[in-house]
């Protein structure tokens, strides 16, 4: 079994876990916040939301790179 066959799913699983963890943090913050948040908490929540959006974008880019790498590997295997 090729190490790439194991490494790729583990990498994806790790990335999905990180993004899921961020979503859980945001959900917990939203569920526990009161009607009026102090300015400090509101700013922190907005920063967390931006961070989650950044993670989502990184995940999309990583998936695109993974797809590209898999296509290259498949081409190399077909030639061999």
mmCIF file of the N, C-alpha and C atoms, coordinates in Angstrom:
data_MODEL
# 
_entry.id   MODEL 
# 
loop_
_atom_site.group_PDB 
_atom_site.id 
_atom_site.type_symbol 
_atom_site.label_atom_id 
_atom_site.label_alt_id 
_atom_site.label_comp_id 
_atom_site.label_asym_id 
_atom_site.label_entity_id 
_atom_site.label_seq_id 
_atom_site.pdbx_PDB_ins_code 
_atom_site.Cartn_x 
_atom_site.Cartn_y 
_atom_site.Cartn_z 
_atom_site.occupancy 
_atom_site.B_iso_or_equiv 
_atom_site.pdbx_formal_charge 
_atom_site.auth_seq_id 
_atom_site.auth_comp_id 
_atom_site.auth_asym_id 
_atom_site.auth_atom_id 
_atom_site.pdbx_PDB_model_num 
ATOM 1   N N  . UNK A 1 1  ? 0.849   -1.180 0.000   1.00 0.00 ? 1  UNK A N  1 
ATOM 2   C CA . UNK A 1 1  ? 0.000   0.000  0.000   1.00 0.00 ? 1  UNK A CA 1 
ATOM 3   C C  . UNK A 1 1  ? 0.893   1.241  0.000   1.00 0.00 ? 1  UNK A C  1 
ATOM 4   N N  . UNK A 1 2  ? 0.565   2.156  -0.842  1.00 0.00 ? 2  UNK A N  1 
ATOM 5   C CA . UNK A 1 2  ? 1.331   3.384  -0.996  1.00 0.00 ? 2  UNK A CA 1 
ATOM 6   C C  . UNK A 1 2  ? 1.100   4.296  0.220   1.00 0.00 ? 2  UNK A C  1 
ATOM 7   N N  . UNK A 1 3  ? 2.164   4.895  0.778   1.00 0.00 ? 3  UNK A N  1 
ATOM 8   C CA . UNK A 1 3  ? 1.983   5.792  1.932   1.00 0.00 ? 3  UNK A CA 1 
ATOM 9   C C  . UNK A 1 3  ? 1.063   6.970  1.637   1.00 0.00 ? 3  UNK A C  1 
ATOM 10  N N  . UNK A 1 4  ? 1.022   7.402  0.384   1.00 0.00 ? 4  UNK A N  1 
ATOM 11  C CA . UNK A 1 4  ? 0.139   8.518  0.023   1.00 0.00 ? 4  UNK A CA 1 
ATOM 12  C C  . UNK A 1 4  ? -1.319  8.132  0.219   1.00 0.00 ? 4  UNK A C  1 
ATOM 13  N N  . UNK A 1 5  ? -1.641  6.856  -0.006  1.00 0.00 ? 5  UNK A N  1 
ATOM 14  C CA . UNK A 1 5  ? -3.016  6.384  0.172   1.00 0.00 ? 5  UNK A CA 1 
ATOM 15  C C  . UNK A 1 5  ? -3.463  6.503  1.622   1.00 0.00 ? 5  UNK A C  1 
ATOM 16  N N  . UNK A 1 6  ? -2.535  6.479  2.532   1.00 0.00 ? 6  UNK A N  1 
ATOM 17  C CA . UNK A 1 6  ? -2.856  6.619  3.959   1.00 0.00 ? 6  UNK A CA 1 
ATOM 18  C C  . UNK A 1 6  ? -2.750  8.078  4.395   1.00 0.00 ? 6  UNK A C  1 
ATOM 19  N N  . UNK A 1 7  ? -1.732  8.763  3.904   1.00 0.00 ? 7  UNK A N  1 
ATOM 20  C CA . UNK A 1 7  ? -1.477  10.135 4.329   1.00 0.00 ? 7  UNK A CA 1 
ATOM 21  C C  . UNK A 1 7  ? -2.566  11.101 3.896   1.00 0.00 ? 7  UNK A C  1 
ATOM 22  N N  . UNK A 1 8  ? -3.063  10.961 2.700   1.00 0.00 ? 8  UNK A N  1 
ATOM 23  C CA . UNK A 1 8  ? -4.071  11.887 2.175   1.00 0.00 ? 8  UNK A CA 1 
ATOM 24  C C  . UNK A 1 8  ? -5.349  11.855 3.008   1.00 0.00 ? 8  UNK A C  1 
ATOM 25  N N  . UNK A 1 9  ? -5.941  10.692 3.278   1.00 0.00 ? 9  UNK A N  1 
ATOM 26  C CA . UNK A 1 9  ? -7.164  10.703 4.103   1.00 0.00 ? 9  UNK A CA 1 
ATOM 27  C C  . UNK A 1 9  ? -6.916  11.224 5.524   1.00 0.00 ? 9  UNK A C  1 
ATOM 28  N N  . UNK A 1 10 ? -5.749  10.920 6.093   1.00 0.00 ? 10 UNK A N  1 
ATOM 29  C CA . UNK A 1 10 ? -5.456  11.418 7.438   1.00 0.00 ? 10 UNK A CA 1 
ATOM 30  C C  . UNK A 1 10 ? -5.325  12.933 7.443   1.00 0.00 ? 10 UNK A C  1 
ATOM 31  N N  . UNK A 1 11 ? -4.731  13.476 6.407   1.00 0.00 ? 11 UNK A N  1 
ATOM 32  C CA . UNK A 1 11 ? -4.599  14.930 6.309   1.00 0.00 ? 11 UNK A CA 1 
ATOM 33  C C  . UNK A 1 11 ? -5.966  15.582 6.180   1.00 0.00 ? 11 UNK A C  1 
ATOM 34  N N  . UNK A 1 12 ? -6.789  15.034 5.318   1.00 0.00 ? 12 UNK A N  1 
ATOM 35  C CA . UNK A 1 12 ? -8.142  15.584 5.158   1.00 0.00 ? 12 UNK A CA 1 
ATOM 36  C C  . UNK A 1 12 ? -8.936  15.486 6.451   1.00 0.00 ? 12 UNK A C  1 
ATOM 37  N N  . UNK A 1 13 ? -8.818  14.359 7.116   1.00 0.00 ? 13 UNK A N  1 
ATOM 38  C CA . UNK A 1 13 ? -9.532  14.171 8.370   1.00 0.00 ? 13 UNK A CA 1 
ATOM 39  C C  . UNK A 1 13 ? -9.086  15.193 9.408   1.00 0.00 ? 13 UNK A C  1 
ATOM 40  N N  . UNK A 1 14 ? -7.803  15.473 9.462   1.00 0.00 ? 14 UNK A N  1 
ATOM 41  C CA . UNK A 1 14 ? -7.286  16.469 10.402  1.00 0.00 ? 14 UNK A CA 1 
ATOM 42  C C  . UNK A 1 14 ? -7.839  17.852 10.097  1.00 0.00 ? 14 UNK A C  1 
ATOM 43  N N  . UNK A 1 15 ? -7.847  18.212 8.835   1.00 0.00 ? 15 UNK A N  1 
ATOM 44  C CA . UNK A 1 15 ? -8.336  19.535 8.443   1.00 0.00 ? 15 UNK A CA 1 
ATOM 45  C C  . UNK A 1 15 ? -9.821  19.662 8.755   1.00 0.00 ? 15 UNK A C  1 
ATOM 46  N N  . UNK A 1 16 ? -10.578 18.639 8.431   1.00 0.00 ? 16 UNK A N  1 
ATOM 47  C CA . UNK A 1 16 ? -12.017 18.664 8.721   1.00 0.00 ? 16 UNK A CA 1 
ATOM 48  C C  . UNK A 1 16 ? -12.244 18.758 10.232  1.00 0.00 ? 16 UNK A C  1 
ATOM 49  N N  . UNK A 1 17 ? -11.426 18.077 11.005  1.00 0.00 ? 17 UNK A N  1 
ATOM 50  C CA . UNK A 1 17 ? -11.544 18.141 12.464  1.00 0.00 ? 17 UNK A CA 1 
ATOM 51  C C  . UNK A 1 17 ? -11.291 19.541 12.997  1.00 0.00 ? 17 UNK A C  1 
ATOM 52  N N  . UNK A 1 18 ? -10.302 20.218 12.444  1.00 0.00 ? 18 UNK A N  1 
ATOM 53  C CA . UNK A 1 18 ? -9.991  21.581 12.876  1.00 0.00 ? 18 UNK A CA 1 
ATOM 54  C C  . UNK A 1 18 ? -11.150 22.513 12.559  1.00 0.00 ? 18 UNK A C  1 
ATOM 55  N N  . UNK A 1 19 ? -11.674 22.401 11.354  1.00 0.00 ? 19 UNK A N  1 
ATOM 56  C CA . UNK A 1 19 ? -12.800 23.257 10.958  1.00 0.00 ? 19 UNK A CA 1 
ATOM 57  C C  . UNK A 1 19 ? -14.027 22.946 11.810  1.00 0.00 ? 19 UNK A C  1 
ATOM 58  N N  . UNK A 1 20 ? -14.295 21.681 12.045  1.00 0.00 ? 20 UNK A N  1 
ATOM 59  C CA . UNK A 1 20 ? -15.451 21.297 12.868  1.00 0.00 ? 20 UNK A CA 1 
ATOM 60  C C  . UNK A 1 20 ? -15.299 21.841 14.286  1.00 0.00 ? 20 UNK A C  1 
ATOM 61  N N  . UNK A 1 21 ? -14.096 21.778 14.822  1.00 0.00 ? 21 UNK A N  1 
ATOM 62  C CA . UNK A 1 21 ? -13.848 22.312 16.163  1.00 0.00 ? 21 UNK A CA 1 
ATOM 63  C C  . UNK A 1 21 ? -14.129 23.805 16.221  1.00 0.00 ? 21 UNK A C  1 
ATOM 64  N N  . UNK A 1 22 ? -13.735 24.515 15.191  1.00 0.00 ? 22 UNK A N  1 
ATOM 65  C CA . UNK A 1 22 ? -13.998 25.957 15.149  1.00 0.00 ? 22 UNK A CA 1 
ATOM 66  C C  . UNK A 1 22 ? -15.506 26.225 15.089  1.00 0.00 ? 22 UNK A C  1 
ATOM 67  N N  . UNK A 1 23 ? -16.226 25.431 14.304  1.00 0.00 ? 23 UNK A N  1 
ATOM 68  C CA . UNK A 1 23 ? -17.677 25.592 14.238  1.00 0.00 ? 23 UNK A CA 1 
ATOM 69  C C  . UNK A 1 23 ? -18.317 25.342 15.599  1.00 0.00 ? 23 UNK A C  1 
ATOM 70  N N  . UNK A 1 24 ? -17.835 24.351 16.310  1.00 0.00 ? 24 UNK A N  1 
ATOM 71  C CA . UNK A 1 24 ? -18.381 24.057 17.637  1.00 0.00 ? 24 UNK A CA 1 
ATOM 72  C C  . UNK A 1 24 ? -18.137 25.229 18.577  1.00 0.00 ? 24 UNK A C  1 
ATOM 73  N N  . UNK A 1 25 ? -16.941 25.811 18.511  1.00 0.00 ? 25 UNK A N  1 
ATOM 74  C CA . UNK A 1 25 ? -16.651 26.967 19.366  1.00 0.00 ? 25 UNK A CA 1 
ATOM 75  C C  . UNK A 1 25 ? -17.583 28.123 19.057  1.00 0.00 ? 25 UNK A C  1 
ATOM 76  N N  . UNK A 1 26 ? -17.805 28.390 17.773  1.00 0.00 ? 26 UNK A N  1 
ATOM 77  C CA . UNK A 1 26 ? -18.704 29.479 17.388  1.00 0.00 ? 26 UNK A CA 1 
ATOM 78  C C  . UNK A 1 26 ? -20.122 29.186 17.853  1.00 0.00 ? 26 UNK A C  1 
ATOM 79  N N  . UNK A 1 27 ? -20.567 27.957 17.682  1.00 0.00 ? 27 UNK A N  1 
ATOM 80  C CA . UNK A 1 27 ? -21.921 27.592 18.107  1.00 0.00 ? 27 UNK A CA 1 
ATOM 81  C C  . UNK A 1 27 ? -22.086 27.744 19.613  1.00 0.00 ? 27 UNK A C  1 
ATOM 82  N N  . UNK A 1 28 ? -21.070 27.327 20.364  1.00 0.00 ? 28 UNK A N  1 
ATOM 83  C CA . UNK A 1 28 ? -21.147 27.468 21.826  1.00 0.00 ? 28 UNK A CA 1 
ATOM 84  C C  . UNK A 1 28 ? -21.180 28.933 22.232  1.00 0.00 ? 28 UNK A C  1 
ATOM 85  N N  . UNK A 1 29 ? -20.378 29.755 21.567  1.00 0.00 ? 29 UNK A N  1 
ATOM 86  C CA . UNK A 1 29 ? -20.392 31.182 21.883  1.00 0.00 ? 29 UNK A CA 1 
ATOM 87  C C  . UNK A 1 29 ? -21.757 31.796 21.587  1.00 0.00 ? 29 UNK A C  1 
ATOM 88  N N  . UNK A 1 30 ? -22.313 31.445 20.436  1.00 0.00 ? 30 UNK A N  1 
ATOM 89  C CA . UNK A 1 30 ? -23.622 32.000 20.080  1.00 0.00 ? 30 UNK A CA 1 
ATOM 90  C C  . UNK A 1 30 ? -24.715 31.515 21.028  1.00 0.00 ? 30 UNK A C  1 
ATOM 91  N N  . UNK A 1 31 ? -24.652 30.264 21.434  1.00 0.00 ? 31 UNK A N  1 
ATOM 92  C CA . UNK A 1 31 ? -25.684 29.707 22.315  1.00 0.00 ? 31 UNK A CA 1 
ATOM 93  C C  . UNK A 1 31 ? -25.613 30.300 23.715  1.00 0.00 ? 31 UNK A C  1 
ATOM 94  N N  . UNK A 1 32 ? -24.424 30.656 24.160  1.00 0.00 ? 32 UNK A N  1 
ATOM 95  C CA . UNK A 1 32 ? -24.273 31.124 25.533  1.00 0.00 ? 32 UNK A CA 1 
ATOM 96  C C  . UNK A 1 32 ? -24.267 32.639 25.669  1.00 0.00 ? 32 UNK A C  1 
ATOM 97  N N  . UNK A 1 33 ? -24.297 33.356 24.567  1.00 0.00 ? 33 UNK A N  1 
ATOM 98  C CA . UNK A 1 33 ? -24.223 34.812 24.697  1.00 0.00 ? 33 UNK A CA 1 
ATOM 99  C C  . UNK A 1 33 ? -25.571 35.390 25.132  1.00 0.00 ? 33 UNK A C  1 
ATOM 100 N N  . UNK A 1 34 ? -25.477 36.459 25.847  1.00 0.00 ? 34 UNK A N  1 
ATOM 101 C CA . UNK A 1 34 ? -26.671 37.151 26.324  1.00 0.00 ? 34 UNK A CA 1 
ATOM 102 C C  . UNK A 1 34 ? -27.082 38.182 25.287  1.00 0.00 ? 34 UNK A C  1 
ATOM 103 N N  . UNK A 1 35 ? -28.199 38.848 25.552  1.00 0.00 ? 35 UNK A N  1 
ATOM 104 C CA . UNK A 1 35 ? -28.741 39.808 24.600  1.00 0.00 ? 35 UNK A CA 1 
ATOM 105 C C  . UNK A 1 35 ? -27.721 40.848 24.169  1.00 0.00 ? 35 UNK A C  1 
ATOM 106 N N  . UNK A 1 36 ? -27.067 41.467 25.116  1.00 0.00 ? 36 UNK A N  1 
ATOM 107 C CA . UNK A 1 36 ? -26.107 42.496 24.738  1.00 0.00 ? 36 UNK A CA 1 
ATOM 108 C C  . UNK A 1 36 ? -24.718 42.060 25.184  1.00 0.00 ? 36 UNK A C  1 
ATOM 109 N N  . UNK A 1 37 ? -23.874 41.885 24.222  1.00 0.00 ? 37 UNK A N  1 
ATOM 110 C CA . UNK A 1 37 ? -22.501 41.475 24.512  1.00 0.00 ? 37 UNK A CA 1 
ATOM 111 C C  . UNK A 1 37 ? -21.646 42.700 24.802  1.00 0.00 ? 37 UNK A C  1 
ATOM 112 N N  . UNK A 1 38 ? -20.713 42.544 25.702  1.00 0.00 ? 38 UNK A N  1 
ATOM 113 C CA . UNK A 1 38 ? -19.757 43.640 25.887  1.00 0.00 ? 38 UNK A CA 1 
ATOM 114 C C  . UNK A 1 38 ? -18.972 43.841 24.593  1.00 0.00 ? 38 UNK A C  1 
ATOM 115 N N  . UNK A 1 39 ? -18.504 45.031 24.348  1.00 0.00 ? 39 UNK A N  1 
ATOM 116 C CA . UNK A 1 39 ? -17.769 45.287 23.100  1.00 0.00 ? 39 UNK A CA 1 
ATOM 117 C C  . UNK A 1 39 ? -16.593 44.339 22.905  1.00 0.00 ? 39 UNK A C  1 
ATOM 118 N N  . UNK A 1 40 ? -15.926 43.983 23.973  1.00 0.00 ? 40 UNK A N  1 
ATOM 119 C CA . UNK A 1 40 ? -14.780 43.078 23.881  1.00 0.00 ? 40 UNK A CA 1 
ATOM 120 C C  . UNK A 1 40 ? -15.212 41.704 23.378  1.00 0.00 ? 40 UNK A C  1 
ATOM 121 N N  . UNK A 1 41 ? -16.310 41.179 23.912  1.00 0.00 ? 41 UNK A N  1 
ATOM 122 C CA . UNK A 1 41 ? -16.790 39.854 23.508  1.00 0.00 ? 41 UNK A CA 1 
ATOM 123 C C  . UNK A 1 41 ? -17.292 39.881 22.065  1.00 0.00 ? 41 UNK A C  1 
ATOM 124 N N  . UNK A 1 42 ? -17.959 40.944 21.688  1.00 0.00 ? 42 UNK A N  1 
ATOM 125 C CA . UNK A 1 42 ? -18.462 41.049 20.319  1.00 0.00 ? 42 UNK A CA 1 
ATOM 126 C C  . UNK A 1 42 ? -17.298 41.077 19.332  1.00 0.00 ? 42 UNK A C  1 
ATOM 127 N N  . UNK A 1 43 ? -16.258 41.802 19.675  1.00 0.00 ? 43 UNK A N  1 
ATOM 128 C CA . UNK A 1 43 ? -15.082 41.862 18.793  1.00 0.00 ? 43 UNK A CA 1 
ATOM 129 C C  . UNK A 1 43 ? -14.408 40.502 18.703  1.00 0.00 ? 43 UNK A C  1 
ATOM 130 N N  . UNK A 1 44 ? -14.317 39.811 19.833  1.00 0.00 ? 44 UNK A N  1 
ATOM 131 C CA . UNK A 1 44 ? -13.702 38.475 19.829  1.00 0.00 ? 44 UNK A CA 1 
ATOM 132 C C  . UNK A 1 44 ? -14.532 37.503 19.001  1.00 0.00 ? 44 UNK A C  1 
ATOM 133 N N  . UNK A 1 45 ? -15.850 37.592 19.099  1.00 0.00 ? 45 UNK A N  1 
ATOM 134 C CA . UNK A 1 45 ? -16.725 36.719 18.319  1.00 0.00 ? 45 UNK A CA 1 
ATOM 135 C C  . UNK A 1 45 ? -16.573 36.990 16.826  1.00 0.00 ? 45 UNK A C  1 
ATOM 136 N N  . UNK A 1 46 ? -16.514 38.247 16.460  1.00 0.00 ? 46 UNK A N  1 
ATOM 137 C CA . UNK A 1 46 ? -16.318 38.597 15.052  1.00 0.00 ? 46 UNK A CA 1 
ATOM 138 C C  . UNK A 1 46 ? -14.979 38.071 14.546  1.00 0.00 ? 46 UNK A C  1 
ATOM 139 N N  . UNK A 1 47 ? -13.947 38.176 15.366  1.00 0.00 ? 47 UNK A N  1 
ATOM 140 C CA . UNK A 1 47 ? -12.634 37.665 14.980  1.00 0.00 ? 47 UNK A CA 1 
ATOM 141 C C  . UNK A 1 47 ? -12.681 36.150 14.813  1.00 0.00 ? 47 UNK A C  1 
ATOM 142 N N  . UNK A 1 48 ? -13.390 35.480 15.692  1.00 0.00 ? 48 UNK A N  1 
ATOM 143 C CA . UNK A 1 48 ? -13.532 34.031 15.593  1.00 0.00 ? 48 UNK A CA 1 
ATOM 144 C C  . UNK A 1 48 ? -14.271 33.641 14.317  1.00 0.00 ? 48 UNK A C  1 
ATOM 145 N N  . UNK A 1 49 ? -15.299 34.373 13.989  1.00 0.00 ? 49 UNK A N  1 
ATOM 146 C CA . UNK A 1 49 ? -16.043 34.106 12.751  1.00 0.00 ? 49 UNK A CA 1 
ATOM 147 C C  . UNK A 1 49 ? -15.159 34.319 11.527  1.00 0.00 ? 49 UNK A C  1 
ATOM 148 N N  . UNK A 1 50 ? -14.344 35.378 11.541  1.00 0.00 ? 50 UNK A N  1 
ATOM 149 C CA . UNK A 1 50 ? -13.401 35.600 10.432  1.00 0.00 ? 50 UNK A CA 1 
ATOM 150 C C  . UNK A 1 50 ? -12.396 34.462 10.359  1.00 0.00 ? 50 UNK A C  1 
ATOM 151 N N  . UNK A 1 51 ? -11.972 33.991 11.523  1.00 0.00 ? 51 UNK A N  1 
ATOM 152 C CA . UNK A 1 51 ? -11.019 32.881 11.568  1.00 0.00 ? 51 UNK A CA 1 
ATOM 153 C C  . UNK A 1 51 ? -11.632 31.613 10.969  1.00 0.00 ? 51 UNK A C  1 
ATOM 154 N N  . UNK A 1 52 ? -12.883 31.345 11.275  1.00 0.00 ? 52 UNK A N  1 
ATOM 155 C CA . UNK A 1 52 ? -13.566 30.175 10.722  1.00 0.00 ? 52 UNK A CA 1 
ATOM 156 C C  . UNK A 1 52 ? -13.686 30.311 9.205   1.00 0.00 ? 52 UNK A C  1 
ATOM 157 N N  . UNK A 1 53 ? -14.015 31.493 8.743   1.00 0.00 ? 53 UNK A N  1 
ATOM 158 C CA . UNK A 1 53 ? -14.099 31.714 7.301   1.00 0.00 ? 53 UNK A CA 1 
ATOM 159 C C  . UNK A 1 53 ? -12.742 31.488 6.640   1.00 0.00 ? 53 UNK A C  1 
ATOM 160 N N  . UNK A 1 54 ? -11.678 31.938 7.309   1.00 0.00 ? 54 UNK A N  1 
ATOM 161 C CA . UNK A 1 54 ? -10.330 31.707 6.791   1.00 0.00 ? 54 UNK A CA 1 
ATOM 162 C C  . UNK A 1 54 ? -10.009 30.231 6.731   1.00 0.00 ? 54 UNK A C  1 
ATOM 163 N N  . UNK A 1 55 ? -10.397 29.500 7.770   1.00 0.00 ? 55 UNK A N  1 
ATOM 164 C CA . UNK A 1 55 ? -10.169 28.051 7.782   1.00 0.00 ? 55 UNK A CA 1 
ATOM 165 C C  . UNK A 1 55 ? -10.951 27.359 6.673   1.00 0.00 ? 55 UNK A C  1 
ATOM 166 N N  . UNK A 1 56 ? -12.164 27.822 6.445   1.00 0.00 ? 56 UNK A N  1 
ATOM 167 C CA . UNK A 1 56 ? -12.957 27.245 5.358   1.00 0.00 ? 56 UNK A CA 1 
ATOM 168 C C  . UNK A 1 56 ? -12.267 27.471 4.018   1.00 0.00 ? 56 UNK A C  1 
ATOM 169 N N  . UNK A 1 57 ? -11.743 28.671 3.808   1.00 0.00 ? 57 UNK A N  1 
ATOM 170 C CA . UNK A 1 57 ? -11.053 28.962 2.551   1.00 0.00 ? 57 UNK A CA 1 
ATOM 171 C C  . UNK A 1 57 ? -9.791  28.111 2.418   1.00 0.00 ? 57 UNK A C  1 
ATOM 172 N N  . UNK A 1 58 ? -9.053  27.965 3.508   1.00 0.00 ? 58 UNK A N  1 
ATOM 173 C CA . UNK A 1 58 ? -7.859  27.124 3.479   1.00 0.00 ? 58 UNK A CA 1 
ATOM 174 C C  . UNK A 1 58 ? -8.224  25.674 3.174   1.00 0.00 ? 58 UNK A C  1 
ATOM 175 N N  . UNK A 1 59 ? -9.332  25.202 3.729   1.00 0.00 ? 59 UNK A N  1 
ATOM 176 C CA . UNK A 1 59 ? -9.774  23.839 3.464   1.00 0.00 ? 59 UNK A CA 1 
ATOM 177 C C  . UNK A 1 59 ? -10.112 23.664 1.987   1.00 0.00 ? 59 UNK A C  1 
ATOM 178 N N  . UNK A 1 60 ? -10.783 24.627 1.419   1.00 0.00 ? 60 UNK A N  1 
ATOM 179 C CA . UNK A 1 60 ? -11.121 24.561 -0.011  1.00 0.00 ? 60 UNK A CA 1 
ATOM 180 C C  . UNK A 1 60 ? -9.844  24.504 -0.846  1.00 0.00 ? 60 UNK A C  1 
ATOM 181 N N  . UNK A 1 61 ? -8.877  25.354 -0.513  1.00 0.00 ? 61 UNK A N  1 
ATOM 182 C CA . UNK A 1 61 ? -7.617  25.369 -1.257  1.00 0.00 ? 61 UNK A CA 1 
ATOM 183 C C  . UNK A 1 61 ? -6.860  24.054 -1.082  1.00 0.00 ? 61 UNK A C  1 
ATOM 184 N N  . UNK A 1 62 ? -6.883  23.521 0.123   1.00 0.00 ? 62 UNK A N  1 
ATOM 185 C CA . UNK A 1 62 ? -6.193  22.250 0.384   1.00 0.00 ? 62 UNK A CA 1 
ATOM 186 C C  . UNK A 1 62 ? -6.844  21.118 -0.395  1.00 0.00 ? 62 UNK A C  1 
ATOM 187 N N  . UNK A 1 63 ? -8.167  21.124 -0.456  1.00 0.00 ? 63 UNK A N  1 
ATOM 188 C CA . UNK A 1 63 ? -8.865  20.091 -1.218  1.00 0.00 ? 63 UNK A CA 1 
ATOM 189 C C  . UNK A 1 63 ? -8.528  20.188 -2.711  1.00 0.00 ? 63 UNK A C  1 
ATOM 190 N N  . UNK A 1 64 ? -8.419  21.416 -3.211  1.00 0.00 ? 64 UNK A N  1 
ATOM 191 C CA . UNK A 1 64 ? -8.041  21.595 -4.609  1.00 0.00 ? 64 UNK A CA 1 
ATOM 192 C C  . UNK A 1 64 ? -6.625  21.060 -4.859  1.00 0.00 ? 64 UNK A C  1 
ATOM 193 N N  . UNK A 1 65 ? -5.716  21.356 -3.936  1.00 0.00 ? 65 UNK A N  1 
ATOM 194 C CA . UNK A 1 65 ? -4.347  20.855 -4.079  1.00 0.00 ? 65 UNK A CA 1 
ATOM 195 C C  . UNK A 1 65 ? -4.301  19.336 -3.986  1.00 0.00 ? 65 UNK A C  1 
ATOM 196 N N  . UNK A 1 66 ? -5.108  18.785 -3.098  1.00 0.00 ? 66 UNK A N  1 
ATOM 197 C CA . UNK A 1 66 ? -5.170  17.333 -2.962  1.00 0.00 ? 66 UNK A CA 1 
ATOM 198 C C  . UNK A 1 66 ? -5.686  16.698 -4.246  1.00 0.00 ? 66 UNK A C  1 
ATOM 199 N N  . UNK A 1 67 ? -6.724  17.272 -4.810  1.00 0.00 ? 67 UNK A N  1 
ATOM 200 C CA . UNK A 1 67 ? -7.255  16.760 -6.079  1.00 0.00 ? 67 UNK A CA 1 
ATOM 201 C C  . UNK A 1 67 ? -6.182  16.800 -7.161  1.00 0.00 ? 67 UNK A C  1 
ATOM 202 N N  . UNK A 1 68 ? -5.436  17.897 -7.207  1.00 0.00 ? 68 UNK A N  1 
ATOM 203 C CA . UNK A 1 68 ? -4.369  18.032 -8.198  1.00 0.00 ? 68 UNK A CA 1 
ATOM 204 C C  . UNK A 1 68 ? -3.297  16.961 -7.976  1.00 0.00 ? 68 UNK A C  1 
ATOM 205 N N  . UNK A 1 69 ? -2.889  16.779 -6.716  1.00 0.00 ? 69 UNK A N  1 
ATOM 206 C CA . UNK A 1 69 ? -1.861  15.787 -6.409  1.00 0.00 ? 69 UNK A CA 1 
ATOM 207 C C  . UNK A 1 69 ? -2.337  14.376 -6.751  1.00 0.00 ? 69 UNK A C  1 
ATOM 208 N N  . UNK A 1 70 ? -3.600  14.090 -6.475  1.00 0.00 ? 70 UNK A N  1 
ATOM 209 C CA . UNK A 1 70 ? -4.138  12.773 -6.805  1.00 0.00 ? 70 UNK A CA 1 
ATOM 210 C C  . UNK A 1 70 ? -4.150  12.546 -8.316  1.00 0.00 ? 70 UNK A C  1 
ATOM 211 N N  . UNK A 1 71 ? -4.491  13.593 -9.073  1.00 0.00 ? 71 UNK A N  1 
ATOM 212 C CA . UNK A 1 71 ? -4.461  13.458 -10.539 1.00 0.00 ? 71 UNK A CA 1 
ATOM 213 C C  . UNK A 1 71 ? -3.041  13.188 -11.030 1.00 0.00 ? 71 UNK A C  1 
ATOM 214 N N  . UNK A 1 72 ? -2.064  13.877 -10.454 1.00 0.00 ? 72 UNK A N  1 
ATOM 215 C CA . UNK A 1 72 ? -0.673  13.652 -10.845 1.00 0.00 ? 72 UNK A CA 1 
ATOM 216 C C  . UNK A 1 72 ? -0.229  12.219 -10.508 1.00 0.00 ? 72 UNK A C  1 
ATOM 217 N N  . UNK A 1 73 ? -0.606  11.772 -9.338  1.00 0.00 ? 73 UNK A N  1 
ATOM 218 C CA . UNK A 1 73 ? -0.243  10.403 -8.931  1.00 0.00 ? 73 UNK A CA 1 
ATOM 219 C C  . UNK A 1 73 ? -0.884  9.374  -9.859  1.00 0.00 ? 73 UNK A C  1 
ATOM 220 N N  . UNK A 1 74 ? -2.127  9.597  -10.201 1.00 0.00 ? 74 UNK A N  1 
ATOM 221 C CA . UNK A 1 74 ? -2.819  8.674  -11.087 1.00 0.00 ? 74 UNK A CA 1 
ATOM 222 C C  . UNK A 1 74 ? -2.163  8.646  -12.467 1.00 0.00 ? 74 UNK A C  1 
ATOM 223 N N  . UNK A 1 75 ? -1.753  9.808  -12.973 1.00 0.00 ? 75 UNK A N  1 
ATOM 224 C CA . UNK A 1 75 ? -1.064  9.865  -14.258 1.00 0.00 ? 75 UNK A CA 1 
ATOM 225 C C  . UNK A 1 75 ? 0.254   9.091  -14.194 1.00 0.00 ? 75 UNK A C  1 
ATOM 226 N N  . UNK A 1 76 ? 0.980   9.264  -13.085 1.00 0.00 ? 76 UNK A N  1 
ATOM 227 C CA . UNK A 1 76 ? 2.260   8.578  -12.935 1.00 0.00 ? 76 UNK A CA 1 
ATOM 228 C C  . UNK A 1 76 ? 2.050   7.057  -12.866 1.00 0.00 ? 76 UNK A C  1 
ATOM 229 N N  . UNK A 1 77 ? 1.002   6.649  -12.201 1.00 0.00 ? 77 UNK A N  1 
ATOM 230 C CA . UNK A 1 77 ? 0.719   5.213  -12.087 1.00 0.00 ? 77 UNK A CA 1 
ATOM 231 C C  . UNK A 1 77 ? 0.310   4.645  -13.438 1.00 0.00 ? 77 UNK A C  1 
ATOM 232 N N  . UNK A 1 78 ? -0.449  5.414  -14.198 1.00 0.00 ? 78 UNK A N  1 
ATOM 233 C CA . UNK A 1 78 ? -0.892  4.948  -15.515 1.00 0.00 ? 78 UNK A CA 1 
ATOM 234 C C  . UNK A 1 78 ? 0.282   4.794  -16.469 1.00 0.00 ? 78 UNK A C  1 
ATOM 235 N N  . UNK A 1 79 ? 1.283   5.666  -16.362 1.00 0.00 ? 79 UNK A N  1 
ATOM 236 C CA . UNK A 1 79 ? 2.450   5.601  -17.220 1.00 0.00 ? 79 UNK A CA 1 
ATOM 237 C C  . UNK A 1 79 ? 3.363   4.432  -16.854 1.00 0.00 ? 79 UNK A C  1 
ATOM 238 N N  . UNK A 1 80 ? 3.354   4.060  -15.572 1.00 0.00 ? 80 UNK A N  1 
ATOM 239 C CA . UNK A 1 80 ? 4.250   2.989  -15.104 1.00 0.00 ? 80 UNK A CA 1 
ATOM 240 C C  . UNK A 1 80 ? 3.746   1.618  -15.461 1.00 0.00 ? 80 UNK A C  1 
# 
